[in-house]
Amino acid sequence: MDNLTHSLVGALIGQAGLKRKTGLAMPALIIGANLPDVDAACFFWLDGVEHLGFRRGITHGPPAMLLLPLMLAGLLYGFDRWQAKRGKRPEARLPVSFKWLYALALLGCLTHPALDWLNVYGIRLLEPFSSRWFYGDTLFIIDIWLWLLMGFATWFSLRRQKRGGEWRRPARAALAAALAYIGLNAVITAADENALDASPTGTATVIASPVPFNPLAREMISGGNGLYTLGEDTTLPGVPLDRCDLAAVRAGDSAVDAFLFWARTPLIEPREDGSLWLRDARFYDPRVGDRFSVELPAGVCPGVQTEPTPAPGG
């Protein structure tokens, strides 16, 4: 999920009452809820699509869930002591407990992979013990309705607290409503995936992909072996993967290797200029250009026509 959603979850957990457990509880929860995304630093040393094979992996797995909160708790505890020595520690701040800082940072961190699992992008929950990808197919990566629900509840809870009213209840109600909303979306996804029993390109893989703005709708993706259908009859341009020597290309091209490691529904798109592009049906959208794609070298698919047949909608 996006970082605003992660932050709002951390803030609501604090407003539900846990922020009274120790000083600096809210930073522990909010920063902790975003901390696994430190893997975004890979953009500084990885080129092109190579980041796809690195993101949502090592910093989202079990060892990171233990070590990242420990580092955060240590930094916050040290910051509090540093402020105290300089005489700049806020008087209103509660006493700081390292144990509670770690517990809250851990809780915040654990919400991160739980939320990331909910979309079609995927997450490697067991890294480094296993590189298997897990997919929840439940929410779009940016859910505006969760933003509105949790954003309003956070503001309302803080406002009530400032005025001396009961501020924990709105946060708790919002967390319960968010869980119910996620549960409803999970039921919709499961029902749509189970209902699709036929497709022009087969049903080896069936994904009910959430769409923006409408939580009741799903874009169905079905097929396999590089041939996929969107919805009921929009067949994407592609050639069968087993007609191409991807293993040889993968061994010598780090970008192709990273893409195929990440791809859930890989397809090879032939274009009018004779080039072949590796794409993923989950993110097949001509309007976003080649963001999720990598060009393949010539000759990777011997004997395959390089004209885009069938065309989308064909």
N, C-alpha and C positions, 0 to 999 in steps of 0.2 A: 504494500500500500504506500501511498505518498506520505511524506514526512509530517504534513499537517495532521493527518489522521492519527499517526503514531503519537504526536505531541498532545493532541486532545485526549487520547486515551490515558496517557500518563497524568495529565492535569485532572481528569475526572476521578481517577483512582485517588489522587491526593485530596480532592475536594470531597470525596466520599468519607473522609475522616482520617486516612492514613498520614496525612501531612502533619498531624499533631503528635506523631510518634517521636520525632526528632527534628532538630534544626536542619535546614537545607534539604528537607524531605522532597519538596517540589522539584528542585533541580535534579535530585537523584532519580525521581520518577520520569520526568520529562526527557532529560538527557539520556537516561537509561533506555527509554522507549525508542530512541533514535540511534543509539550507539552502534548496533550491528551494521549500520550503513557506513561505517568507516571504510568499508571495502570500496566505496566510491572513489577513494584515492587512487585506485588502479588506473583511472583515466590519465594520470600523470605519466605512467610508464607503459601502458598498453596501447597499441594502435588499432584503428578501425573497429572491427567487431570483436576483437580479442577479449574485450571486457565481458562479453556474454558468457564466456566460459569461466569467469572468475567471480562475478557478482552472485550474491545470495548463496554463498558457499561457506568458506572457512569461518567467516565472522558471524555466521548464523547457526553454527553447529554446537553440540554439547560443550566442548572445551571452552569455546568463546562465551557461552552463557554463564560460565563460572568465573572466567578470568576478567572479562570486560567489566562486570559489576564491581569486582574487587579493585580494579584500577580506578574506576570512577569514585567509589567510596573513599579510597585513599586520597585522591585529589581533593575531594570536597572536605574531608576531615582536615587535611593539611591546610586548605584555604581558610577554614574557620580558625585554626590555631594561628595562622599567619596574620589574620585580621586582628585577633585578640592581642598578639604581641605588639602590633602597631597602634593599638588603642582605637581601632576603627570597626570593631565588631558591633553590629547593630544591637542595641539593648533589647529590642523586642524579639530577637531570635531565640528560639528554644535551645536548651542545651543539646549539644550534638553527640549522638551515640553512633559509634562506628558500626556496631552490630546492626542497628536499624538502618543506617545508610546503606550497608551492603544488602540487607534484605529487600529494601525498597528498590535499589538499583537492579537487583536480580529480578524482582517482579516486573519492573519496567522493561528490562531486556527480554524477558520471556514473552511479553505481549507482542514483541516485534515479529518473530518468526510465525507466531500464531496468526497474525494479520496477513503477513506476506503469503502464507500458505493459501489464503482464501481466493486468490485470483489465478488466471490461466498461465501467467508468466512462470510460476513454479519456484521452488526453493529446495535446497539440498539440506534437509533437516539433520542428517546424520554425519555430515562432513566433520572430520576427515576419515571417519570409520567406514563410510559408504558414500559414493557420489551419486546415488539415486536421487532423481528429482521427484518431488511430491507436488500435487496440484489439487486445489480445492474447488476451482471453477465456480465460486460462489458470488464474488463481488467483482465489479470493475475496479481497476487499480486506483481510480479516483472516484469516490462515491460522494456526490454532492449532498445526498440526503443524510449521510452520516456526519458530514461537515455541519449541516444545519442543526441536526439534533444535538450533537456533542458541543458544538460551538455555543449555541444558545444556553444549554444547560451549564456549561462552565461559566459563562457570563452571569447567568442568573444566580448561581451558587455563590460566586464571589460578591455579587451585589448584596445578596442576603447577609452574607457574613459581615460585610462592611457596615450594614445597618443593624447588626446584632440579632438577626433572625436565625431560624433553623436552616443552615446552609448545606448540611450533609445529604438531606433527603433528595433534593433535586439531582444531585450528582449520582446517587445510587439508582434513582428512577431512570435516569438517562442511560446508565450502564446496562440496566436490565432491558430497557427498550432496544438498545443497540444489539444485545445478544439475541433478542427475539427477532429482530430484523435480519440478522445474519442467519438465524435458523430457518426463517421463512425462505430466504434466498437459496439456502442449501436444498430445501425441499423442492423448490421450483427447478433448480438445476437437475436434480436426480430424476424428477418426473419427466423433464424434456429429454434427457439422455436415454431413459428407458423406453420412451415412446417412439424413438426413431429406430425403425427396424429395416429400412430399405433406403438405398442411396445409389445414384448413378455410378459412384466410384467405390461402393462397398461400405461396410460398417466395421472394418477392423479397428478403426479409431473413431470414436464419437465424442465430441466435446460440445457442451452447451455453454457458449462463451457469453458472459454478461456484457451488456452494452451500456454506454453512458446514459445517464438521466432516467432511464426507464428500468426500474429494478425487476419488473415483471417479465421483461423481454429477454430473449437469448438469441444469439446468432449461432446456428448449428453448423458445426464443421464435421465432415464425415469423409472417410476414405482410408487410404493407406498406400504404401509403396510409391510415394511421391505424387499420387493422384488424389485430389481432394475436391469436395463440393461444399459450397457455402449455401446455407439455406436448403431449399428443396431441389434446385436445379441449376445453380450457378457453378459450373465446373471451371476450376482454375486452370490456366495453361500450365502444362507440365509434361514431363516424360517419366516413365517408370524408373525408379532409382536403380533397380537391378540391371538396367541396360547401360549403366554408367560405372566407370572405375573410380568410385569415390575414395576407396581405401588408399590407392596410390597417391591421389591428390592430397588427401588428409595427412599422409605421412610426411609430405614435404611442404605443406602450407599451414602455418599456425593459425591463420584466420579461418580457413575452412575447417580445421580441426576444432577450433573453439566453437564455431557456429554449429557444427553437427553434434558436438557434445551438449550444447544448449537446446537445440531444436527438438521440438516435440512432434511437429508435423512438417518435416522438411519436404520441399519440392524444388525441382529444377525448372526454371522458367526460360524458355527460348524466346529470344527477341528478334525483331526484324533485321537488326544489323548483324545477325549471325552469332551474337554472344549468348552465353548461358549463365544464368544467375541463380544462386542458391538462396531460397527464401523459406519462410515458415508461414503456413496457412493461417496461424493464429493472428499474424500481424500483416496479412496481405491487404494492402491498401495503396493503390496507385497514387493517392493524394499526398502520401508522406514520403514519396521517392524511395530511395534505397537505404533507408535508415536501418532496417533489419534485413540485410542481404549482403552477399559477397559474390563477386564475379569468379566464375570457374575458368580454368585454362581451356584453350581450344583442344578438341580431341578427347575430352573426358567421357563423352557419350558417343562412341563410334557408330556411324550409320544412322544417327538420329537427325531428323530434319530440324533445322534451327528456326523454323517459322512457328510463331505462337499459335499452335492448334491443339486443342480447341480454344477459342477465345472465351473470355469471361461471359457467362450467360448462355454459352452454346450447348 
